Amino acid sequence: MQPYAAGIVLSIGVALFARWVGFDRDRAFYPTVLIVIASYYVLFAAMIGSRETLVLESALMTVFVVAAVAGFKKSPWIIVGALAAHGVQDAVHGLIVANAGVPAWWPAWCLAYDLGAAGALTWLLMRADLPSTPASSSSPAPTR
């Protein structure tokens, strides 16, 4: 139960901190979070030195990187879905890839974090507190 609680608390803490300092005002914040989240399984594979596991984990990560780019370019709702999908992937990860580098508590923690982050982003989108298009998040060109 503790990994789930820690994941939820940390995801909410990160979302609140990002809101407080303004990180999440940039449309790239949550897509970047998604890419970092997906990269951890690749790190765990690298730690055990298995090329086969590294290739499999990199292939899975690529799915989420593609989703992050699509969400950044098209709609942040894609990021919400991808974060939730990564949580589902955490729940079944051991059935997909045998990665001995994954700590026993990691899938539960990451599932909770992913769902918490998806929930935080959903809340922001429902409040219309994030830029909705890539163009709206860029600063206008300075005029002289």
N, C-alpha and C positions, 0 to 999 in steps of 0.2 A: 504493500500500500504506500510505503514511503516514496518510492521512485515516482509514482503517479502524482502524489501531492507536490513533490519537489518540482516536477516538470511543469505542472499547472502554475504553481507560485512563481517560478522563474519566468515562464512565458508572459505572465501578466506583469511581472516586474520589469522585464525588458520592454514590453509595449508601453508601460507608463513612463519609463525613463526616456524612451524614444520620443514619446509625445511631449514630455517636459522640455527636453533639449532641442526638439525640432527635427530629429533624424527622419522621422516618418513623414515629414512634409515633402520629402523627395520621393518620387514614385519608385525609385530604384531600391529603397530600403527593404521592403518585404521580398521582392525577388532575390535580393542578395542574401537575405536570411534563409530563404529556401535553398539556394545553392550551397551555402555553408552547412546547413542541416544535412543535406544529401551527401556532402563530402566526408562526413565522419565515418561512414562504413568503409569508404576507400582508405581512409587513414588506418582503421582497424586492420584491414587486409594488408596494408603495407607493413604494419607492425609485426605481423606474423611471417612475412616474407613469402607468401604464396602468390605466385604469378597468376595462377588460374583464378584464385579468389579475387585478386586485384582487378583482373579483366572483367569478371562478372559484376563486381561492385561498381566499377567504372561505367559499365553498360547501364546499370540501374541508375547511377547518378546522372547519366546523360539524359535519361527520360525527364528528370526533374529540372535539369538545366534548360532543356528545350521548353518545358512548361514555364520556367521563370522568364525566359526571353519572350515567349508568347504573351504571358501575362503583362510584362512590362510594355510591350508594343501594342497590345490590343485591349486588354481589360484586366484590372486587378482581381476580378472575380475568378479568373483562371488561377491566380496565386492562391486564393482561398481554397479552391478545389484541390490544387496540387499539395498544399500543406496538409489538408485532411487526408488526401490519398497517401501521402508519406506516412501519416499516422497509421493508416491501414497496413501499409507496407511494413512498418515496424512490428505490427501484431503478427504478421506471417513471415517475417524475414528469415527466420530459421528454417522454414520450409522451402524457401527460394534459394538461399545461398548458405552453405556451411562455412561460417567465418569464425574461427576459433578466437580471433582477436576481439570480438564483441563482448564487453563485460556483461555478466548475467543480468544486471539491473538496467542496462541501456535500452532495450526495446520498450520497456514500460515507461521509462523516463522520457524517451524521445516521442513516443506516442502521445503522452500527456502534453509535452511541450508543443508538438505540432498542432494538436487540437486547440490548445490555448492560443497559439499564435493565429490560427485560422479564425478563431472566435474574435480575437482582438481586431484583426483586419476587417472582419465582417461588421463589427460594431462601428469602426471608423467609416467604412463605406456606406453603411446605413445612415450615418450622420452626415455624410457628404463632406468629411473632413480631409479627404485626400484629393490630390489632383486626379482628374479622371482620364486625362490623355497625356501622352509624353510631351506634347507641345505646351500644355498648360503648366507643366512643372519646370520648364526652362525659363530662365530670366530673359526679359526682352533685351534686344540689342541696345546698347547705350546710344543715345542720340546726342549730336553735337550742335 
